[in-house]
Amino acid sequence: MKHKIAQLILTPGKNAKTVCELFVAQVDAHKEYLAGKLFILIEIEENNADSLKIINFLIDFLSRNYYQNEKILLREKISTLKIEHIFEAALAKTNKNFKKYLESAKIKTKISTINISAGVVHDKNLYLSSSNKNKAFLIYKTKDNKCKNQSHGDEERFIYKIVDIINQANSNIEEKNNQNKIFSNVISGKIPPQSYFFITNETLPEYFSKKQIIDTITLLPPIGAVEQIKQTLAKINSYISFVGIIIKSREINFVENKISAPAKNSVGKSIVDLNRTEDTTENLLSPAGIINPKRWLSLLSDKLSASHLKSSKKSLGLKDKILVKRKKTLLNALKNIFSVIANIFINLSSRLISFFKRLITKKDYKNIIKINSFTALKNNCFKKLNLKNKALLFLAIAIIIIFSTNLLFERNKQKEIKIEKNFDEIKTVIEQKQNQAEANMLFSNEEGAGKLYDEIKALLAELPQQTDEQIKQYSEFDEKYNSFLEKIRRMEHFANAKKLINISSIIPESSTENLVYSPKNNKIYIADSLQKSIFIFDANDSTATTFTNLEQEILGMNSPTIINDSKIYYSSQNSLLTYDLENNSLKNYPINANNGEIADLDNYNNRLYLLDKKNKQILRFGATNRSFSSPYAWIQEPVLIDDFVSMSIDGHIYVLGKNNQAVKYLRGKALDFSLEAIEPPLVNPIKIQASEKNDYLYILEPSEKRLIVYDKNGQFIMQYMEKIFSSLKDFALDEANKRVYLLNDNSVYQADLTHLNE
């Protein structure tokens, strides 16, 4: 690759007055060799959903029209096919596609508000098409004749100059405003050696002088220049978007300059200066309290060398003291440093070995093997050492401890750097995927957003959480992840949920099972078979009363259903309990349920329907004043549900099973019906309720603390969830007032149904 490309984009988020995007094609080496690298810079002066659609369309279609042009593949065989012509053809095709897209999508926009620059970098050439207000600067190297004439004699000096190639090209081309075309002219030419292209939106050059642009881009590598520009622009307190791209030529233009010969001692001096700078920098960067082993090793080496010279009986003559300076490279200097360190440790090790050999006899070795305590070792060995040898021994131990401590510190430091680098990389990827997910949500692409958030979840599991900053960043990502996850899952919290009554405060031993709501008298009836009681809560004045029949034999008060707002029926093994709302009385009626297991009970058109879980059947009963008729097996075909859970009737009968299973029946036969899959999946529902007046089905799943809303065709609408509900048991609808009553443990809650407001 003969060019380096760096991208810059800064947006103030939702407060931006414009929408901008930067695209650089990522293609394989072969395709880049044939077609070069395509880049697109767009800014639209309207911040709305249509602008995002236009940006995505232009990037997608221009990239496709260029790289999927069959002439690209023919360039290897036909040399007359030029990149410029292929690029112009792609621009022309994109113009046509864009016009058709605006008409089909019914988007009204002004071409003058779309500032776009599209170009291709191939080999030594640049092909650029730019519309409206974007800028394209060429920063090139040229001779500085002024400096030459003033003070430098014949020496040639070079400086960088900057020119706006778009303005220069437009001055030579007669402009024709075409409201239907977004691309018109193409600027092409060779990229000068050691030059730069800086393509930006209109606002970015307004905050930088030409000298600042030249100094920043030419003195730093492209990525470093981008970071420097970002740091400067981040201080601007304005809702302005900045976008730009830097293209640097990597071709080196060799120039023969007359360079004066360096002084003989320049290399040696540079090595000394380099070593001094290295020592100073190391001292500045070393953490406080850490002992520098290099310094101590150097001092020890000097002491050992001095001792060695002192013990030598040979004296040095004047001639031997004359030093010959040799040219040393940095590599040689480093080798010498490591050689000194190695010699110190070798010398120290040999001294310790000889020291122990000289002082410890074979008998002492046997004693050392036999001893089991440090005190014995001290008595047998250390006492024989003189003061000087003891000092040397402790010095050696101290050096080993210091060296080990610093080695451990350095290892931990490198580990922290690696973790921090890994954290930054994962953080960048998560932020990119969050932005992509937000864009998908804007275009109602919930499936694409869901896949991205699955990837984000996996990345969050890998995100380090060792420092306070990392933990804080993880919490922010996790909170944002959960927020968008709720949007994708169409999940809302119960609005204005409030507790109406806690039955345990009335009867501490209570164990409520279900509830029924009567719209006629605006009362809620909560059953407790263990206490043989029905608790009655009046929603008009928030008062509570209790009906108890201790004499009646009650084997259960399950699956309540209310008929004509006058009677509540409960299933109780092989009988039905009837509670009369007007007379406040409870009666027990035996029924013939064919030895089945009743899972649910409902009524329609003054008839009772029992859901037989054991026999996978629905039993229909006709009611008389004092008894019920013989059961009628209502389902007329084999049942595909594995396990009956609940049913509800509105003319059709909806039967709910576990694991997202449901059947819709009419006249005893199943219709084409299924519940749409949701996230998290429906696994353990306990109740289904069909709306009497609206096109909704409600399903309660306590394990997920939620109430799910479908339409009566099985299409998912939304789901309500609240973490405070620890043990949901039942719910009752009051759609006239757009609310629901929920029985959680022994308490009744009231919450709003916001989907009924739409």
PAMI-30540 format. One record per residue (C-alpha): residue number from 0; x, y, z. Coordinates in Angstrom, 1 decimal, decimal comma. Layout:
<papas>
i;x;y;z
NUM;X;Y;Z
...
</papas>
This chain:
<papas>
i;x;y;z
0;0,0;0,0;0,0
1;1,5;3,3;-1,1
2;-0,7;5,6;1,0
3;-1,7;6,0;4,6
4;-5,3;7,0;5,4
5;-6,6;8,3;8,7
6;-10,2;9,1;9,5
7;-11,6;11,9;11,7
8;-15,2;12,3;12,8
9;-16,6;14,2;15,7
10;-20,3;14,7;16,3
11;-22,2;16,2;19,3
12;-24,8;13,4;19,2
13;-28,5;14,3;19,1
14;-27,8;18,0;19,4
15;-26,0;18,2;16,1
16;-27,4;20,5;13,5
17;-26,1;18,2;10,7
18;-25,7;14,5;10,0
19;-22,3;13,3;8,8
20;-20,6;10,0;8,0
21;-17,2;8,9;6,8
22;-16,6;5,7;4,8
23;-13,3;4,1;3,7
24;-13,7;0,8;1,8
25;-12,1;-2,2;3,4
26;-11,2;-4,6;0,5
27;-8,8;-7,4;0,0
28;-5,3;-6,7;-1,4
29;-6,1;-8,0;-4,9
30;-9,2;-5,8;-5,3
31;-7,2;-2,8;-3,9
32;-4,5;-3,5;-6,5
33;-7,1;-3,5;-9,3
34;-9,5;-0,8;-8,2
35;-7,8;1,2;-5,4
36;-9,4;2,4;-2,2
37;-12,8;4,2;-2,3
38;-13,6;6,8;0,3
39;-16,8;8,9;0,9
40;-17,3;11,9;3,1
41;-20,9;13,1;3,6
42;-22,5;15,9;5,6
43;-26,2;16,7;5,2
44;-27,4;20,0;6,7
45;-30,6;18,5;8,1
46;-30,6;16,2;11,2
47;-33,5;13,8;10,7
48;-34,3;10,2;9,8
49;-34,4;11,0;6,0
50;-30,8;12,3;6,2
51;-29,6;9,0;7,7
52;-31,4;7,1;5,0
53;-29,8;9,2;2,3
54;-26,3;8,7;3,8
55;-26,7;4,9;4,0
56;-28,1;4,8;0,4
57;-25,3;6,8;-1,1
58;-22,5;4,8;0,7
59;-24,1;1,5;-0,1
60;-24,8;2,1;-3,8
61;-21,7;4,0;-4,7
62;-19,5;1,3;-3,2
63;-21,5;-1,4;-4,9
64;-21,6;0,4;-8,3
65;-17,8;0,9;-8,2
66;-16,4;-2,4;-6,9
67;-19,0;-4,6;-8,6
68;-18,3;-3,1;-12,0
69;-17,2;-6,0;-14,2
70;-14,7;-3,7;-15,9
71;-12,6;-3,9;-12,7
72;-11,9;-7,6;-13,2
73;-11,0;-6,9;-16,9
74;-8,3;-4,4;-16,1
75;-5,7;-7,2;-15,7
76;-6,3;-8,2;-19,4
77;-7,2;-4,9;-21,0
78;-4,8;-2,1;-20,2
79;-6,9;0,6;-21,8
80;-9,5;0,4;-19,1
81;-8,8;3,3;-16,8
82;-9,8;3,8;-13,2
83;-11,0;7,3;-13,9
84;-13,5;6,0;-16,5
85;-14,8;3,3;-14,2
86;-15,1;5,8;-11,3
87;-17,1;8,2;-13,5
88;-19,4;5,4;-14,6
89;-20,1;4,5;-11,0
90;-20,9;8,2;-10,2
91;-23,2;8,5;-13,1
92;-25,0;5,3;-12,1
93;-25,3;6,4;-8,5
94;-26,9;9,7;-9,7
95;-29,6;7,7;-11,5
96;-30,1;5,4;-8,6
97;-30,4;8,3;-6,2
98;-33,0;10,1;-8,2
99;-35,2;6,9;-8,4
100;-34,7;6,3;-4,6
101;-35,9;9,8;-3,7
102;-39,0;9,3;-5,8
103;-39,8;5,8;-4,5
104;-39,1;6,7;-0,8
105;-41,0;10,0;-1,2
106;-38,1;11,9;0,4
107;-38,0;15,6;-0,3
108;-34,5;17,2;0,1
109;-32,5;19,9;-1,5
110;-29,3;18,7;-3,3
111;-27,6;21,9;-2,1
112;-27,8;20,6;1,5
113;-25,9;17,4;0,7
114;-22,1;18,1;1,0
115;-20,4;15,0;-0,4
116;-16,9;14,1;-1,5
117;-16,2;10,8;-3,0
118;-12,8;9,6;-4,3
119;-10,5;6,8;-5,2
120;-6,8;6,4;-4,3
121;-5,1;4,1;-6,8
122;-1,4;3,6;-7,3
123;0,0;7,2;-7,6
124;-3,3;8,8;-8,6
125;-6,3;10,4;-6,9
126;-9,7;10,7;-8,4
127;-12,1;13,0;-6,6
128;-15,7;14,3;-7,1
129;-17,0;16,8;-4,6
130;-20,3;18,7;-4,4
131;-21,3;21,8;-2,6
132;-19,4;23,0;0,5
133;-16,7;20,4;1,3
134;-13,0;21,3;1,1
135;-10,1;19,4;-0,3
136;-6,6;20,6;0,5
137;-3,3;19,5;-1,1
138;-0,3;19,9;1,1
139;2,8;19,6;-1,0
140;6,6;20,1;-0,6
141;8,4;22,9;-2,6
142;11,7;24,7;-2,6
143;12,0;27,8;-0,3
144;13,8;30,2;-2,6
145;13,4;33,0;-0,1
146;15,5;31,3;2,6
147;18,1;30,4;0,0
148;18,6;34,0;-1,1
149;18,7;35,4;2,4
150;21,0;33,2;4,5
151;21,7;29,7;3,3
152;23,8;30,3;0,2
153;23,5;27,5;-2,2
154;21,9;25,1;0,2
155;18,3;24,2;-0,9
156;15,6;24,4;1,7
157;12,1;22,9;1,4
158;8,8;24,0;2,9
159;5,2;22,8;2,7
160;2,4;24,8;1,0
161;-1,3;24,3;1,0
162;-3,9;24,8;-1,8
163;-7,6;24,1;-2,1
164;-7,8;21,9;-5,2
165;-11,6;22,2;-5,4
166;-11,7;26,0;-5,6
167;-8,8;25,8;-8,1
168;-10,6;23,3;-10,2
169;-13,9;25,2;-10,1
170;-12,2;28,4;-11,3
171;-11,2;26,5;-14,4
172;-14,6;24,8;-15,0
173;-17,8;26,5;-15,8
174;-20,2;25,4;-13,1
175;-23,7;24,2;-14,0
176;-26,2;23,8;-11,2
177;-28,1;20,5;-11,8
178;-30,7;19,9;-9,2
179;-31,0;16,2;-10,1
180;-27,3;15,2;-10,0
181;-25,3;14,9;-6,8
182;-22,0;14,1;-8,6
183;-20,8;16,3;-11,5
184;-17,1;16,9;-12,1
185;-14,2;14,6;-11,4
186;-10,8;16,0;-10,4
187;-7,9;13,6;-11,2
188;-4,1;13,7;-11,1
189;-0,9;12,2;-9,7
190;-0,2;12,5;-6,0
191;3,1;14,3;-5,5
192;5,8;12,5;-3,5
193;5,8;13,4;0,2
194;2,5;15,2;0,0
195;-0,8;15,0;1,9
196;-4,5;15,4;1,0
197;-6,8;16,8;3,7
198;-10,5;16,5;2,7
199;-13,0;18,0;5,2
200;-16,5;19,4;5,6
201;-16,8;23,2;5,5
202;-16,6;24,0;9,2
203;-13,4;22,2;10,2
204;-10,9;24,6;8,3
205;-12,7;27,6;10,0
206;-11,2;26,6;13,4
207;-7,6;26,0;12,0
208;-5,3;28,4;10,2
209;-3,4;27,1;7,2
210;-0,2;27,1;9,2
211;-1,8;25,0;12,0
212;-3,1;22,5;9,4
213;0,3;22,2;7,7
214;2,2;21,9;11,0
215;-0,2;19,3;12,4
216;-0,4;17,1;9,4
217;3,2;17,2;8,2
218;4,9;16,8;11,6
219;2,8;14,0;12,9
220;1,8;10,6;11,3
221;-1,8;10,7;10,0
222;-3,3;8,9;13,0
223;-1,4;11,2;15,4
224;-2,6;14,2;13,4
225;-6,2;13,1;13,7
226;-5,9;12,7;17,5
227;-4,3;16,1;17,8
228;-7,1;17,7;15,8
229;-9,7;15,9;17,9
230;-8,2;17,2;21,1
231;-8,3;20,7;19,8
232;-11,9;20,5;18,5
233;-13,1;18,7;21,6
234;-12,7;22,0;23,5
235;-15,2;23,8;21,2
236;-18,5;24,3;23,0
237;-20,8;24,2;20,0
238;-23,2;21,7;18,4
239;-21,0;21,4;15,2
240;-20,0;18,2;13,4
241;-16,4;17,8;12,2
242;-15,4;15,2;9,6
243;-12,3;14,8;7,6
244;-9,8;12,3;6,0
245;-6,0;12,5;5,7
246;-4,3;10,8;2,9
247;-0,5;10,6;3,0
248;1,8;9,6;0,2
249;4,3;7,0;1,3
250;6,6;7,3;-1,8
251;10,0;8,7;-0,8
252;11,5;11,2;-3,2
253;15,3;11,0;-2,7
254;17,0;14,4;-3,0
255;20,8;14,8;-3,1
256;21,6;17,5;-0,5
257;25,0;18,8;0,4
258;25,6;17,8;4,0
259;28,6;18,9;5,9
260;30,8;16,2;7,4
261;30,2;15,8;11,2
262;32,9;16,4;13,7
263;34,9;13,4;14,8
264;33,6;13,4;18,3
265;29,9;13,9;17,3
266;29,0;10,2;17,6
267;30,6;9,8;21,0
268;29,0;12,9;22,2
269;25,6;11,8;20,9
270;26,0;8,5;22,8
271;26,8;10,4;26,0
272;23,9;12,7;25,5
273;21,7;9,8;24,7
274;22,7;7,9;27,9
275;22,3;11,1;30,0
276;18,8;11,7;28,5
277;17,9;8,1;29,1
278;18,9;8,3;32,7
279;17,0;11,6;33,2
280;13,9;10,2;31,6
281;14,1;7,0;33,7
282;14,4;9,0;36,9
283;11,4;11,1;35,9
284;9,2;8,2;35,0
285;10,2;5,9;37,9
286;7,4;5,7;40,6
287;8,2;7,1;44,0
288;9,5;4,6;46,5
289;10,9;2,1;44,0
290;14,6;1,4;44,3
291;16,4;1,6;41,0
292;18,4;-1,6;40,7
293;20,4;-0,3;37,8
294;21,9;2,5;40,0
295;22,8;0,1;42,8
296;24,3;-2,4;40,3
297;26,4;0,4;38,8
298;27,6;1,4;42,3
299;28,4;-2,2;43,2
300;30,2;-2,7;39,9
301;32,3;0,4;40,6
302;33,2;-0,8;44,1
303;34,1;-4,3;42,8
304;36,2;-2,8;40,0
305;37,9;-0,4;42,5
306;38,6;-3,3;44,8
307;40,0;-5,4;42,0
308;42,3;-2,6;40,8
309;43,4;-1,9;44,3
310;44,4;-5,6;44,9
311;46,4;-5,7;41,7
312;50,1;-5,2;42,3
313;50,8;-3,9;38,8
314;50,9;-0,1;38,4
315;49,6;1,6;35,2
316;51,9;3,8;33,3
317;50,9;7,0;31,7
318;50,7;5,4;28,2
319;48,2;2,9;29,5
320;45,9;5,6;30,7
321;45,6;7,2;27,2
322;42,0;6,2;25,9
323;41,2;5,7;22,3
324;37,7;6,9;21,4
325;35,7;4,5;19,4
326;32,5;5,2;17,5
327;29,7;3,3;19,4
328;26,2;2,8;18,2
329;23,2;2,6;20,5
330;23,1;-1,2;20,0
331;26,7;-1,5;21,2
332;25,9;0,7;24,2
333;23,0;-1,5;25,2
334;25,1;-4,6;24,8
335;27,8;-3,1;27,1
336;25,1;-2,3;29,7
337;23,8;-5,8;29,7
338;27,4;-7,1;29,8
339;28,2;-5,1;32,9
340;25,0;-6,4;34,6
341;25,9;-10,0;33,7
342;29,5;-9,6;34,9
343;28,2;-8,2;38,2
344;26,0;-11,2;38,9
345;28,6;-13,7;37,7
346;31,2;-12,0;40,0
347;28,8;-11,9;42,9
348;27,8;-15,5;42,5
349;31,4;-16,7;42,2
350;32,3;-14,8;45,4
351;29,4;-16,3;47,3
352;30,3;-19,8;46,2
353;34,0;-19,4;47,1
354;33,0;-17,7;50,4
355;30,9;-20,7;51,5
356;33,5;-23,2;50,3
357;36,2;-21,5;52,3
358;34,2;-21,2;55,5
359;32,1;-24,3;55,6
360;33,8;-27,7;56,0
361;32,4;-31,1;55,1
362;31,4;-31,5;58,7
363;29,5;-28,3;58,6
364;27,6;-29,5;55,4
365;26,5;-32,6;57,4
366;25,4;-30,4;60,2
367;23,4;-28,1;57,9
368;21,6;-31,1;56,4
369;20,7;-32,3;59,9
370;19,5;-29,0;61,3
371;15,9;-28,0;61,0
372;15,8;-24,5;62,3
373;17,1;-21,1;61,3
374;18,5;-20,6;64,8
375;20,6;-23,8;64,5
376;21,9;-22,7;61,1
377;22,8;-19,3;62,5
378;24,7;-21,0;65,4
379;26,6;-23,4;63,2
380;27,4;-21,2;60,2
381;26,9;-17,4;60,7
382;28,9;-17,2;63,9
383;32,0;-18,3;62,0
384;31,7;-15,3;59,7
385;33,6;-12,1;60,4
386;31,9;-8,7;60,2
387;33,0;-8,0;56,6
388;31,7;-11,3;55,2
389;28,4;-10,9;57,1
390;28,0;-7,5;55,5
391;28,7;-8,9;52,1
392;26,2;-11,7;52,7
393;23,4;-9,4;53,8
394;24,2;-7,1;50,9
395;23,9;-10,0;48,5
396;20,6;-11,0;50,0
397;19,4;-7,3;49,9
398;20,3;-7,1;46,2
399;18,5;-10,3;45,4
400;15,4;-9,1;47,2
401;15,5;-5,7;45,5
402;16,0;-7,3;42,1
403;13,1;-9,7;42,7
404;10,9;-6,9;43,9
405;11,6;-4,7;40,9
406;11,2;-7,7;38,6
407;7,8;-8,5;40,1
408;6,8;-4,8;39,9
409;7,8;-4,6;36,3
410;5,8;-7,8;35,5
411;2,7;-6,4;37,2
412;3,2;-3,1;35,4
413;3,3;-4,8;32,0
414;0,3;-6,9;33,0
415;-1,6;-3,7;33,9
416;-0,6;-2,1;30,6
417;-1,8;-5,2;28,7
418;-5,1;-5,2;30,6
419;-5,6;-1,4;29,9
420;-4,9;-1,9;26,2
421;-7,3;-4,8;26,1
422;-9,9;-2,6;27,9
423;-9,5;0,3;25,4
424;-9,8;-2,1;22,4
425;-13,0;-3,7;23,7
426;-14,4;-0,3;24,7
427;-13,9;1,0;21,2
428;-15,6;-2,0;19,6
429;-18,5;-1,8;22,1
430;-19,0;1,9;21,3
431;-19,0;1,2;17,5
432;-21,5;-1,6;17,9
433;-23,8;0,5;20,1
434;-23,8;3,2;17,4
435;-24,7;0,6;14,7
436;-27,4;-0,8;16,9
437;-28,9;2,7;17,4
438;-28,9;3,2;13,7
439;-30,7;-0,1;13,2
440;-33,3;0,9;15,8
441;-33,9;4,1;13,9
442;-34,7;2,1;10,8
443;-36,9;-0,4;12,8
444;-34,4;-3,2;12,1
445;-34,9;-4,9;15,4
446;-33,4;-8,2;14,2
447;-30,1;-6,5;13,2
448;-30,0;-4,5;16,5
449;-30,6;-7,8;18,4
450;-27,7;-9,5;16,8
451;-25,4;-6,5;17,5
452;-26,5;-6,6;21,2
453;-25,7;-10,3;21,4
454;-22,2;-9,4;20,3
455;-22,1;-6,5;22,8
456;-23,1;-8,9;25,6
457;-20,3;-11,2;24,7
458;-17,8;-8,3;24,7
459;-19,1;-7,1;28,1
460;-18,2;-10,5;29,5
461;-14,6;-9,9;28,4
462;-14,3;-6,3;29,6
463;-11,8;-6,0;32,5
464;-13,2;-4,7;35,8
465;-10,2;-4,1;38,0
466;-10,0;-0,3;38,5
467;-12,7;2,0;39,6
468;-12,8;3,7;36,2
469;-13,2;0,3;34,5
470;-16,0;-0,7;36,8
471;-17,7;2,6;36,2
472;-17,4;2,2;32,4
473;-18,7;-1,3;32,6
474;-21,7;-0,1;34,6
475;-22,4;2,6;31,9
476;-22,2;0,0;29,1
477;-24,3;-2,5;31,1
478;-27,0;0,2;31,8
479;-27,1;1,2;28,2
480;-27,2;-2,4;27,1
481;-30,2;-3,2;29,3
482;-31,9;0,0;28,2
483;-31,6;-0,9;24,5
484;-32,4;-4,5;25,2
485;-35,7;-3,4;26,7
486;-36,4;-1,4;23,5
487;-35,6;-4,4;21,3
488;-37,7;-6,7;23,4
489;-40,5;-4,0;23,5
490;-40,5;-4,2;27,2
491;-41,9;-1,6;29,5
492;-42,2;-1,3;33,3
493;-45,6;-1,2;34,8
494;-46,6;2,5;34,9
495;-47,6;3,9;38,3
496;-47,8;0,5;39,9
497;-49,1;0,8;43,5
498;-50,1;-1,6;46,2
499;-53,8;-1,6;47,1
500;-53,9;-4,1;49,9
501;-51,7;-6,6;51,8
502;-53,8;-9,5;53,0
503;-51,1;-10,6;55,4
504;-51,7;-7,4;57,4
505;-55,3;-8,6;57,9
506;-54,7;-12,3;58,4
507;-51,0;-13,2;58,9
508;-51,6;-16,9;58,1
509;-53,2;-16,2;54,8
510;-52,1;-17,8;51,6
511;-54,0;-16,2;48,7
512;-54,3;-18,1;45,3
513;-56,2;-16,0;42,7
514;-58,3;-12,9;42,2
515;-61,4;-11,8;40,2
516;-62,5;-8,3;39,3
517;-66,1;-7,3;39,0
518;-66,6;-4,2;36,8
519;-70,2;-3,9;38,0
520;-69,4;-3,1;41,6
521;-65,7;-2,2;41,1
522;-64,6;-4,8;43,6
523;-61,8;-7,4;43,7
524;-62,3;-10,9;45,2
525;-59,2;-12,7;46,4
526;-59,6;-16,4;47,3
527;-57,8;-18,3;50,1
528;-58,8;-22,0;50,3
529;-56,7;-22,7;53,3
530;-58,5;-20,1;55,4
531;-61,8;-20,9;53,6
532;-62,1;-17,2;52,9
533;-62,7;-14,7;50,2
534;-61,2;-11,2;50,8
535;-63,2;-8,4;49,2
536;-61,4;-5,1;48,3
537;-63,7;-2,2;47,3
538;-61,7;0,0;44,8
539;-64,2;2,8;45,3
540;-63,3;3,6;48,9
541;-60,2;1,3;49,4
542;-61,9;-0,7;52,1
543;-61,5;-4,5;52,7
544;-63,9;-7,1;54,1
545;-63,6;-10,8;54,5
546;-66,1;-13,6;53,8
547;-65,4;-16,9;55,6
548;-67,3;-20,1;55,6
549;-65,6;-22,4;58,1
550;-68,4;-25,0;58,0
551;-68,2;-25,6;54,3
552;-65,9;-28,4;53,1
553;-63,5;-26,7;50,7
554;-60,9;-28,8;48,9
555;-59,7;-25,9;46,7
556;-60,7;-22,6;45,2
557;-59,0;-22,6;41,8
558;-59,5;-21,0;38,4
559;-62,2;-18,5;39,2
560;-64,6;-17,2;36,4
561;-67,3;-14,7;36,9
562;-70,7;-15,0;35,1
563;-72,9;-11,9;34,5
564;-71,2;-10,0;37,4
565;-73,3;-12,0;39,8
566;-71,6;-15,3;40,5
567;-68,0;-16,5;40,8
568;-67,3;-20,2;40,0
569;-64,3;-22,0;41,4
570;-63,1;-25,5;40,6
571;-62,6;-27,8;43,6
572;-61,6;-31,3;42,7
573;-64,8;-33,0;41,4
574;-67,1;-30,2;42,4
575;-67,7;-26,5;41,7
576;-67,9;-23,8;44,3
577;-70,4;-20,9;43,6
578;-70,0;-17,6;45,4
579;-73,1;-15,3;45,0
580;-72,0;-11,7;45,0
581;-75,4;-10,4;45,9
582;-76,3;-12,8;48,7
583;-72,8;-13,2;49,9
584;-73,1;-17,0;50,1
585;-71,0;-20,0;49,0
586;-72,4;-23,3;47,7
587;-70,8;-26,5;46,6
588;-72,1;-28,4;43,5
589;-70,8;-31,9;42,6
590;-70,0;-32,5;38,9
591;-68,9;-35,4;36,7
592;-65,5;-34,5;35,3
593;-64,8;-38,0;33,9
594;-62,0;-38,4;36,5
595;-60,1;-35,7;34,9
596;-57,6;-33,1;36,3
597;-59,1;-29,6;36,0
598;-56,4;-27,1;34,9
599;-58,7;-24,1;34,2
600;-62,3;-22,9;34,2
601;-64,0;-20,3;32,0
602;-67,5;-19,4;30,8
603;-69,2;-18,3;27,6
604;-72,8;-17,7;26,7
605;-73,9;-19,0;30,2
606;-72,0;-22,2;29,8
607;-69,1;-23,5;31,8
608;-66,0;-24,9;30,1
609;-63,4;-27,0;32,1
610;-59,9;-27,6;30,8
611;-59,1;-31,3;31,5
612;-55,3;-31,5;31,7
613;-55,2;-35,3;32,2
614;-57,4;-36,3;29,2
615;-56,4;-33,3;27,0
616;-60,0;-32,3;26,5
617;-62,4;-29,3;27,1
618;-65,6;-30,3;28,9
619;-68,7;-28,2;28,4
620;-71,5;-28,0;31,0
621;-74,9;-26,6;30,9
622;-76,0;-25,0;34,2
623;-79,4;-25,3;35,8
624;-80,6;-23,8;39,1
625;-79,3;-26,6;41,3
626;-77,0;-28,8;39,2
627;-74,9;-29,1;36,0
628;-75,7;-31,3;33,0
629;-73,5;-34,2;31,9
630;-70,2;-33,1;30,4
631;-69,8;-32,7;26,6
632;-66,3;-33,4;25,1
633;-65,9;-30,2;23,0
634;-62,5;-30,9;21,2
635;-63,1;-33,0;18,1
636;-59,6;-33,9;17,0
637;-56,2;-35,0;18,5
638;-54,5;-32,3;20,6
639;-51,0;-31,3;19,7
640;-50,2;-29,5;23,0
641;-48,0;-31,4;25,4
642;-49,3;-29,9;28,7
643;-52,5;-27,9;29,3
644;-51,9;-24,8;31,4
645;-54,8;-22,3;30,9
646;-57,6;-21,3;28,6
647;-59,7;-18,3;27,7
648;-62,9;-17,8;25,7
649;-64,2;-14,9;23,6
650;-66,1;-17,0;21,0
651;-62,9;-18,7;20,1
652;-61,2;-20,8;22,8
653;-57,5;-20,2;23,3
654;-55,6;-23,0;25,0
655;-52,2;-22,3;26,4
656;-49,4;-24,9;27,0
657;-45,8;-24,6;28,2
658;-42,8;-23,6;26,0
659;-44,7;-21,1;23,8
660;-47,4;-23,6;22,8
661;-50,9;-22,3;22,1
662;-53,9;-23,5;20,1
663;-56,9;-21,4;18,9
664;-60,1;-23,5;18,5
665;-63,4;-22,8;16,8
666;-66,3;-25,3;17,0
667;-64,0;-27,9;18,4
668;-61,4;-27,7;15,7
669;-57,9;-26,1;15,7
670;-57,2;-23,0;13,5
671;-54,0;-21,9;12,0
672;-52,5;-20,1;15,0
673;-49,2;-19,8;16,9
674;-47,6;-17,3;19,3
675;-44,7;-15,3;17,8
676;-41,4;-16,0;19,4
677;-40,1;-13,4;21,8
678;-37,1;-12,6;24,0
679;-36,6;-13,9;26,5
680;-38,5;-17,0;25,3
681;-41,9;-17,9;26,8
682;-41,2;-21,0;28,9
683;-43,4;-21,2;32,1
684;-46,7;-19,3;31,6
685;-49,5;-19,9;34,0
686;-52,5;-18,0;32,6
687;-54,0;-16,7;29,3
688;-56,7;-14,1;29,2
689;-58,5;-12,9;26,0
690;-59,8;-9,3;26,0
691;-63,6;-9,1;25,7
692;-63,6;-5,8;23,7
693;-60,1;-5,4;22,3
694;-58,0;-7,5;20,0
695;-55,5;-8,6;22,7
696;-54,4;-11,7;24,5
697;-52,6;-11,5;27,8
698;-50,2;-14,1;29,2
699;-48,8;-14,1;32,7
700;-45,3;-15,6;33,3
701;-44,2;-15,2;37,0
702;-40,7;-16,7;36,4
703;-39,8;-13,7;34,3
704;-42,0;-11,3;36,3
705;-43,9;-10,2;33,3
706;-47,3;-9,8;31,6
707;-47,1;-10,3;27,8
708;-49,5;-8,8;25,2
709;-50,2;-10,5;21,9
710;-52,9;-9,8;19,4
711;-55,5;-12,5;18,7
712;-53,5;-13,6;15,6
713;-50,6;-14,5;17,9
714;-48,4;-11,4;16,9
715;-46,3;-10,1;19,7
716;-47,3;-6,5;20,8
717;-45,2;-5,8;23,9
718;-44,5;-7,0;27,4
719;-44,7;-5,4;30,9
720;-42,2;-6,3;33,6
721;-41,5;-5,2;37,1
722;-38,6;-6,5;39,3
723;-40,6;-5,8;42,6
724;-42,9;-8,7;41,7
725;-41,3;-11,7;43,4
726;-44,2;-14,2;43,4
727;-46,9;-13,3;40,8
728;-50,0;-15,6;41,1
729;-52,8;-14,1;39,0
730;-54,1;-11,0;37,2
731;-57,5;-9,5;36,3
732;-58,2;-6,9;33,6
733;-60,0;-3,6;33,8
734;-59,7;-2,4;30,2
735;-62,4;0,1;30,6
736;-60,1;2,1;32,9
737;-56,9;0,9;31,1
738;-55,5;-0,9;34,1
739;-54,7;-4,4;35,4
740;-54,8;-5,8;38,9
741;-52,0;-8,2;39,9
742;-51,8;-10,6;42,8
743;-48,2;-10,8;44,0
744;-47,7;-13,1;47,1
745;-50,5;-11,8;49,4
746;-50,7;-8,3;48,0
747;-52,8;-6,7;45,3
748;-51,2;-4,2;42,9
749;-52,8;-1,8;40,4
750;-50,9;-0,8;37,3
751;-51,7;1,1;34,1
752;-51,8;-0,6;30,6
753;-50,1;2,0;28,4
754;-50,6;0,0;25,2
755;-54,3;0,8;25,4
756;-53,5;4,5;25,0
757;-52,2;4,0;21,5
</papas>
